Amino acid sequence: MKELMLGNQAVARGLYEAGCRLVSSYPGTPSTEITEFASTYPEIYTEWATNEKVAYEVAMGGAIGGGRSFCAMKHVGLNVAADPLFTTSYTGVNGGMVVAVADDQGMHSSQNEQDSRHYAVAAKLPMVEPSDSQECLDFVKEAFRISEEFDTPAMLRLSTRVSHSQSIVTLSDREEIPLRDYAKNPAKYVMMPANAQKRHVVVEERTRRLQEFAETTPLNRVEPGSDRRIGIITAGICYQYVREAMPDAPVLKLGLLNPLPEKLIRDFAGTVDQVVVVEELDPVIQNHCAAIGVKVTGKEHFGYIGEISQQLIRTKLLGQEPPKGCAYPEAVPVRPPVLCPGCPHRGVFYTLHKLGVTVFGDIGCYTLGALPPLSAMDTTLCMGASISGLHGFNKIRGAESARSSVAVIGDSTFAHSGITGLVDMVYNKGFSTVVILDNSITGMTGHQQNPTTGYDIHNTAAPQLSLEKLCEAVGVSHVTVADAGDLKALSAAIKEALAFQGPAVVIARKPCALLKTVRRKPALRVDPDGCIGCKACMGIGCPAITFNGKAAIDPTLCVGCDLCAGLCPKHAIKEAAAHE
């Protein structure tokens, strides 16, 4: 049976067919859909973990328990999971374990570009990388086999283009893998120094065996070509670009990215006039070739930044100029990312902007609060950094600074890695104000549940984390809840928190406007006779509002949140008449 599948969907299908029993992940684009699709298979236990480190540890526990287990994350999520990643390279597994990491070349939805192959090299773990949906399915199965044969976690590297593109996949039945026996083995799993020293010897021996495996595995293959002037070494999505741009070139396609073969590369290089490595981001393959004495070029043509394309390969390697496009007669307006109409975060950032405070931001939809006209965010680093960063900022600058600065963090991000920052601030006698933006969902990655929503990955009832009780439990004595859509109440709550002599938390609560459970109110309209063109309503940056001498509201976008109506000094914004 054949089916058209997203790469991420095919990974999930591979988990099913490989007999995977457990999946634990934290959502992160471009990896999120793997776990969502995996949750549709009742044979696989699936969960959203609180963060990537927890997800990795849950999967590792499942593997030690004897079952095939899996976790998925984006590249920056692997930073969070790095601690157990390196140590489990020493312990090895029992049942197979695969960790998928999706890199985001081009930073379509990320705060940096990061090449996760470095983690595989540094942790001395095998890594495979598929180039289409069929390989996504097949490589998952092979990764589990490698994991169990070599007693190691195995890594599956994806990219935005592979994860979110579609191709034909051939489906098979599920293979039921028996649960392996678990036997106590402290020498293997208790990584105190005396045991770890002995396990390091095992890691080096495993690496030697994997190096031999790299020379013969079908994951790496040579595709002969009729034009031997340039031979290409490549992997992942770049393989597809090469095949389209240079169909006659000989290609060494690498499916096993760590460890890389040596003899196979030398033999391939001997069959062509010159070798070019086509890889995105860092020169991992290119540096390996240089280290084993094979002369190649690569980054000299393509650089270290962003994505490669078919046309870029044609231009750099074949000297073909890109086709000329037709110019538009006038400049096309830019379409910057923007908070959705009715977004509960909009009122928060409008209020913070008006108050003129310094805002330490975090990772989520609300990061868009940094853009004009809201312009109400000063920093965004990584998950959870808003609270701990603001704590350090105010400790340096003094208590007076805390009267004019806040941290903002979403409910899911707070559960992910904000709690420890808050504990640190309270424990160390901090005096900063934290605004938790509780929109009742993990919005940025597509509405996944989290511990604060009261539902699990299957949308069934689950114990709900109380943000108020948690903040009080860690020692925050000033905790208030405000309606994120009530600007007066919200402003008063934030001012009160800023004036408090100690750590304070304001929970700005209003559900995401896109949730199916949120009832959309009637669209608003602007009375053209009442509008004086003051642009007060434009200050919230709502995409439903336009201005051409006077304001106007697009009824197909407006969700009737009333935020703009409260800003109009002439009360010219009102609910549309029924016949409109």
C-alpha positions in Angstrom: 0.0 0.0 0.0 1.3 3.5 -0.9 0.4 6.8 0.6 1.5 10.4 0.2 3.0 11.5 3.5 4.8 14.4 5.2 8.3 13.5 6.3 7.2 13.9 9.9 4.1 11.7 9.3 6.4 9.1 7.7 8.6 9.1 10.8 5.6 8.4 12.9 4.6 5.6 10.6 8.1 4.2 10.9 7.8 4.2 14.7 4.6 2.2 14.3 6.0 -0.3 11.9 9.2 -0.7 14.0 7.2 -1.7 17.0 7.9 1.4 19.0 6.1 1.3 22.4 6.7 4.8 23.8 7.0 8.4 22.5 7.7 11.4 24.7 8.4 14.8 23.1 8.1 18.5 23.6 6.6 20.4 20.6 9.1 22.3 18.5 8.8 23.3 14.9 9.7 21.5 12.6 9.5 18.3 14.6 6.0 18.7 16.2 3.9 16.6 13.8 5.9 13.5 14.5 4.4 13.1 17.9 1.0 14.3 16.9 0.9 11.6 14.2 2.3 9.0 16.5 -0.5 9.7 19.0 -3.0 8.3 16.4 -1.5 4.8 16.8 -3.1 3.2 19.9 -0.2 0.7 20.0 2.2 3.5 20.9 2.0 5.3 24.3 2.5 9.0 23.5 2.9 12.1 25.7 3.8 15.8 25.7 6.6 16.1 28.2 7.2 19.4 30.1 10.5 19.9 28.2 13.0 18.1 25.9 15.3 16.9 28.8 12.3 15.3 30.5 11.2 13.8 27.1 14.6 12.3 26.5 14.8 10.9 30.0 11.3 9.3 29.7 12.3 7.7 26.4 15.5 6.5 28.0 13.7 5.0 30.9 11.4 3.2 28.4 14.5 1.8 26.6 16.1 0.7 29.8 12.8 -1.0 30.6 13.2 -3.1 27.5 10.9 -1.5 24.9 11.6 0.5 21.8 11.3 4.2 22.7 11.5 7.5 20.9 11.6 11.3 21.5 11.5 14.2 19.1 12.6 17.8 19.4 13.9 20.7 17.3 17.6 21.7 17.2 17.5 24.1 20.2 15.5 21.5 22.1 18.5 19.2 21.8 20.5 21.8 23.8 18.0 21.3 26.7 18.4 17.5 26.4 22.2 17.5 26.0 22.8 16.5 29.6 21.2 13.0 29.4 22.2 12.7 25.7 26.0 12.6 26.5 25.6 10.3 29.5 23.4 7.8 27.8 26.1 7.4 25.2 28.0 5.7 28.1 25.2 3.7 29.6 23.8 2.4 26.3 20.3 1.0 26.1 18.3 -2.2 26.5 15.4 -1.8 24.1 16.1 0.4 21.1 16.0 4.2 21.5 15.9 6.8 18.8 16.0 10.6 19.3 14.9 12.7 16.3 16.3 16.3 16.1 14.9 18.6 13.4 17.3 21.3 12.3 15.9 24.6 10.9 18.2 25.8 8.2 17.1 29.2 7.2 15.6 29.9 10.6 12.0 29.7 9.5 10.8 29.4 13.1 13.9 29.5 15.3 16.2 31.9 17.1 19.3 30.5 15.6 20.8 28.1 13.0 22.4 25.1 14.6 24.0 22.0 13.1 23.0 19.1 15.2 25.5 16.8 13.6 28.0 18.3 16.1 26.1 16.7 18.9 26.3 13.2 17.3 30.1 13.7 16.9 30.7 15.0 20.4 28.5 12.4 22.1 29.8 9.6 19.9 26.4 8.5 18.8 25.3 7.1 15.5 23.2 9.5 13.4 21.2 8.9 10.3 19.6 11.5 8.0 16.8 10.8 5.5 16.2 12.8 2.3 12.5 12.1 1.7 9.5 10.6 3.3 10.2 7.0 2.3 13.6 7.3 3.9 12.1 8.9 7.0 10.1 5.7 7.5 12.9 3.3 6.5 15.6 5.1 8.5 13.6 5.0 11.7 13.5 1.3 11.4 17.2 1.1 10.7 18.0 3.5 13.6 16.2 1.1 16.0 18.2 -1.8 14.6 21.5 0.1 15.0 20.5 1.2 18.5 20.0 -2.4 19.6 22.9 -3.9 17.7 25.4 -1.4 19.0 23.8 -0.8 22.4 23.4 2.9 22.0 20.8 5.6 21.5 20.6 6.5 17.8 19.9 9.9 16.4 17.7 10.8 13.4 18.5 14.2 11.9 15.7 15.9 10.0 15.4 19.4 8.5 12.5 21.7 7.9 12.3 20.8 4.2 12.3 17.0 4.8 9.9 17.2 7.8 7.4 19.4 5.9 7.6 18.1 2.4 5.6 15.2 1.0 6.5 12.2 -1.1 5.1 8.7 -1.7 5.7 6.1 1.0 5.2 2.3 0.9 3.5 1.0 4.0 4.1 -2.2 5.8 2.5 -4.0 8.8 3.7 -3.4 12.4 6.4 -5.6 13.7 5.7 -6.6 17.3 9.1 -6.5 19.1 9.0 -8.5 22.3 9.8 -6.5 25.5 13.3 -7.3 26.5 14.0 -8.5 30.1 15.3 -6.0 32.5 18.0 -7.1 34.9 19.7 -4.8 37.5 23.0 -3.7 36.2 24.5 -0.8 38.2 27.8 -1.0 36.5 26.1 -0.2 33.2 23.5 2.3 34.3 24.8 4.0 37.4 27.2 6.6 36.0 29.4 7.4 39.0 33.1 7.9 38.1 34.3 4.4 38.7 31.6 3.0 36.4 31.8 5.7 33.8 35.5 5.2 33.3 34.9 1.6 32.3 31.9 2.6 30.1 34.0 5.1 28.2 36.1 2.1 27.1 32.9 0.5 25.8 32.0 3.7 23.9 35.4 3.8 22.1 35.1 0.2 21.1 31.5 0.8 19.9 32.7 3.7 17.8 35.3 1.5 16.2 32.7 -1.0 15.2 30.4 1.7 13.9 33.2 3.0 11.8 33.4 -0.5 10.1 29.7 -0.5 9.8 29.8 2.9 8.0 31.8 1.4 5.2 29.3 -1.3 4.2 25.9 -0.1 5.3 23.3 0.5 2.5 22.5 3.8 4.2 25.6 5.1 2.3 25.4 4.5 -1.4 27.3 5.6 -4.6 25.1 6.6 -7.6 27.2 6.5 -10.8 26.9 9.3 -13.3 27.9 9.9 -16.9 29.7 13.2 -16.2 32.7 12.5 -14.0 34.1 16.0 -14.0 32.4 16.8 -10.7 31.5 14.2 -8.1 29.2 15.2 -5.3 29.2 14.0 -1.7 25.9 15.0 0.0 23.2 14.0 2.5 19.6 14.8 3.5 17.6 17.4 1.6 20.7 18.6 -0.2 20.7 15.2 -2.1 17.4 16.2 -3.6 18.8 19.5 -4.7 21.8 17.9 -6.3 19.8 15.3 -8.1 17.6 18.1 -9.7 20.5 20.4 -10.5 23.1 17.9 -11.7 21.3 14.7 -12.8 24.4 13.4 -14.6 26.9 13.8 -11.8 28.2 10.9 -9.7 26.9 11.1 -6.2 27.9 9.6 -2.9 24.8 9.9 -0.8 25.5 9.6 2.9 22.6 8.3 5.0 24.8 7.6 8.1 26.2 11.0 9.2 28.1 9.7 12.2 30.5 8.0 12.0 31.3 8.9 8.4 33.1 6.3 6.2 36.7 6.7 5.1 37.4 4.1 2.5 34.1 4.6 0.8 34.9 8.3 0.4 38.4 7.7 -0.8 37.2 5.2 -3.4 34.5 7.5 -4.6 37.0 10.4 -4.9 39.2 8.3 -7.1 36.5 7.9 -9.7 35.9 11.6 -10.5 38.0 14.6 -11.5 37.1 16.7 -8.5 34.8 16.3 -5.4 32.4 18.9 -4.1 30.6 18.5 -0.8 27.1 19.9 -0.7 25.9 20.3 2.9 23.9 23.0 4.7 25.4 25.0 7.6 28.7 23.7 8.9 31.4 21.8 6.9 31.0 18.5 8.9 31.5 16.2 5.9 34.0 18.5 4.3 36.2 18.6 7.4 36.0 14.9 7.7 37.2 14.5 4.0 40.1 16.9 4.7 41.0 14.9 7.8 41.3 11.7 5.9 43.3 13.3 3.1 40.7 13.6 0.4 40.8 17.0 -1.4 37.3 18.5 -1.7 35.6 21.9 -1.9 32.2 22.9 -0.5 31.9 25.9 1.8 34.0 27.9 -0.7 30.9 27.7 -3.0 28.0 27.7 -0.6 28.9 29.3 2.6 27.8 28.6 6.2 24.5 30.5 6.3 20.9 29.4 5.4 19.6 26.9 2.9 21.0 25.6 -0.3 18.8 25.4 -3.5 18.8 23.8 -6.9 19.5 27.1 -8.5 22.4 27.9 -6.1 24.0 24.6 -7.1 23.6 25.4 -10.8 25.0 28.8 -10.4 28.0 27.9 -8.2 29.0 24.6 -9.8 27.8 24.9 -13.4 28.1 28.7 -13.9 24.4 28.9 -14.9 22.9 32.3 -14.3 19.5 32.2 -12.5 16.5 32.9 -14.8 15.4 36.5 -15.0 12.1 37.2 -13.4 9.6 39.9 -14.3 9.7 43.0 -12.1 6.5 44.4 -10.6 5.6 47.9 -11.6 5.5 49.0 -8.0 7.0 47.8 -4.7 5.1 45.0 -3.1 4.2 45.8 0.6 6.0 43.6 3.1 3.9 41.2 5.2 5.7 40.9 8.5 4.6 38.3 11.1 2.0 39.6 13.4 -0.1 38.5 16.4 -3.5 37.1 15.3 -6.7 39.2 15.5 -8.0 38.8 19.0 -4.7 37.6 20.4 -4.8 37.9 24.2 -1.1 38.9 24.2 -1.8 42.1 22.2 -3.3 44.0 25.1 -0.5 43.0 27.4 2.2 44.4 25.1 0.2 47.5 24.4 0.0 48.1 28.2 3.8 47.4 28.7 4.6 49.7 25.8 2.5 52.5 27.4 4.2 51.9 30.8 7.6 52.2 29.2 9.1 49.3 31.1 12.0 47.1 30.1 10.7 43.7 29.0 12.7 40.5 29.1 11.0 38.2 26.7 10.8 34.5 26.0 10.0 32.0 23.3 6.4 31.8 22.0 3.8 33.6 19.9 4.3 36.5 22.2 7.8 37.1 20.9 6.0 39.0 18.2 5.4 41.7 20.8 8.9 42.9 19.9 7.7 44.2 16.5 6.2 47.6 15.8 3.9 49.1 16.7 3.8 47.3 20.0 7.7 47.3 20.3 7.5 46.0 23.8 10.3 43.5 24.2 14.0 44.0 24.8 15.4 40.5 24.9 14.6 37.0 23.7 17.2 34.3 24.2 15.9 30.9 24.9 13.1 29.0 26.7 12.8 30.2 30.3 15.5 32.9 30.0 13.1 35.8 30.6 12.8 35.2 34.4 16.3 34.3 35.2 17.6 37.0 32.9 15.6 39.7 34.5 16.6 38.5 37.9 20.3 39.0 36.9 19.5 42.3 35.3 17.9 43.7 38.4 20.5 42.3 40.7 23.1 44.2 38.7 21.1 47.5 38.4 19.4 47.5 41.8 16.0 47.4 43.3 15.0 50.6 41.6 15.4 49.0 38.2 12.9 46.4 39.2 10.2 49.1 39.5 10.4 49.6 35.7 11.1 46.1 34.3 9.2 42.9 33.8 9.7 39.4 32.4 7.0 37.9 30.1 6.6 34.2 29.6 3.9 31.9 28.3 2.1 29.2 30.3 3.7 26.3 28.4 7.2 27.9 28.4 6.8 28.6 32.2 6.2 24.9 32.7 9.0 24.0 30.3 11.8 26.0 32.0 10.5 29.1 33.7 9.7 27.5 37.1 13.3 27.0 38.0 14.1 30.6 37.2 11.3 31.8 39.5 12.5 29.5 42.3 16.0 30.9 41.8 14.7 34.5 42.0 12.7 33.8 45.2 15.4 31.8 46.8 18.0 34.5 46.2 15.8 37.3 47.5 15.0 38.8 44.1 12.6 41.6 43.6 11.5 41.3 39.9 8.0 41.2 38.3 6.9 38.3 36.1 4.0 38.4 33.8 2.8 34.9 32.8 0.8 35.0 29.6 -1.7 32.3 30.1 -3.5 31.7 26.8 -4.6 28.2 27.8 -2.6 26.3 25.1 0.8 25.9 23.6 0.1 28.3 20.7 3.3 28.8 18.8 3.6 25.2 17.6 -0.1 24.6 16.7 -2.2 24.2 19.9 -0.6 21.4 21.8 -1.8 20.7 25.3 0.5 21.3 28.3 0.4 20.8 32.1 -1.5 24.0 32.6 -4.4 23.2 30.3 -6.0 20.2 32.1 -5.8 18.0 29.0 -3.2 15.5 27.6 -2.0 14.8 24.1 -5.3 12.9 23.3 -7.4 15.9 24.6 -8.6 13.8 27.5 -8.8 15.3 31.0 -5.6 15.4 33.0 -4.5 16.9 36.3 -4.2 20.7 35.7 -1.2 22.6 37.0 -2.4 25.7 38.9 -0.1 28.6 38.1 -1.4 30.6 41.1 -0.7 27.8 43.6 2.6 26.9 42.1 3.9 30.5 42.3 2.6 30.8 45.9 4.2 27.4 46.8 7.7 28.5 45.7 7.4 31.7 47.9 5.9 34.4 45.7 3.6 36.3 48.1 2.2 38.8 45.5 0.3 36.8 42.9 -2.5 38.4 40.9 -4.7 37.2 38.0 -5.9 39.8 35.4 -8.0 39.5 32.3 -5.6 40.1 29.4 -8.4 41.8 27.5 -9.3 44.3 30.2 -6.6 47.0 29.7 -7.5 49.0 32.8 -7.5 46.0 35.1 -4.3 44.7 33.5 -2.5 48.0 33.8 -3.5 48.3 37.4 -2.3 44.8 38.2 1.1 45.4 36.6 1.6 48.7 38.3 0.7 47.2 41.6 3.2 44.3 41.0 6.0 46.8 40.0 5.4 48.7 43.2 5.6 45.6 45.4 8.8 45.2 47.4 9.7 41.7 46.4 9.1 39.1 43.7 5.7 39.5 42.1 3.7 37.5 39.5 0.9 38.7 37.3 -1.0 36.0 35.4 -2.6 37.7 32.4 -5.2 35.1 31.5 -7.3 34.9 28.3 -7.6 31.9 25.9 -6.1 32.0 22.5 -8.6 33.4 20.0 -8.0 30.5 17.6 -9.1 27.8 20.1 -12.2 25.9 18.9 -13.7 26.4 22.4 -13.5 30.2 22.1 -16.7 31.7 20.8 -16.1 34.4 18.2 -17.9 37.7 18.9 -19.5 39.7 16.1 -17.1 41.7 14.0 -16.7 45.4 14.8 -17.0 48.3 12.3 -15.7 51.9 12.2 -18.3 54.7 11.8 -16.6 56.8 9.1 -18.5 59.9 10.3 -17.2 59.5 13.9 -13.6 58.6 13.0 -11.2 61.6 13.2 -8.2 59.7 11.8 -6.2 59.9 15.1 -4.8 56.4 14.5 -5.3 55.5 18.2 -6.7 52.1 17.2 -3.6 51.4 15.0 -1.4 51.3 18.1 -2.3 47.7 18.9 -1.1 46.5 15.5 -4.2 44.4 14.8 -4.1 43.0 11.2 -7.9 43.5 10.9 -7.5 47.3 11.1 -6.4 49.3 8.1 -6.0 53.0 7.6 -6.5 55.2 4.5 -7.3 58.6 5.9 -9.7 56.9 8.3 -9.7 53.6 10.0 -11.5 50.5 8.7 -12.0 47.0 10.0 -12.0 43.9 7.8 -15.0 41.9 9.1 -13.5 38.6 7.7 -10.6 39.0 10.2 -12.1 40.7 13.2 -13.1 38.5 16.1 -14.8 41.2 18.1 -12.3 41.3 20.9 -13.2 45.0 21.6 -9.6 46.0 22.3 -9.6 48.7 19.6 -13.0 50.0 20.7 -11.6 50.9 24.1 -8.9 53.0 22.5 -11.1 55.1 20.3 -11.5 58.6 21.9 -14.7 59.2 19.8 -16.3 55.8 20.3 -16.4 55.4 16.6 -15.8 51.7 16.7 -18.9 49.7 17.4 -20.5 46.3 16.7 -21.7 45.9 13.1 -25.4 46.0 12.5 -27.1 42.6 11.9 -27.8 43.3 8.2 -24.1 44.2 7.6 
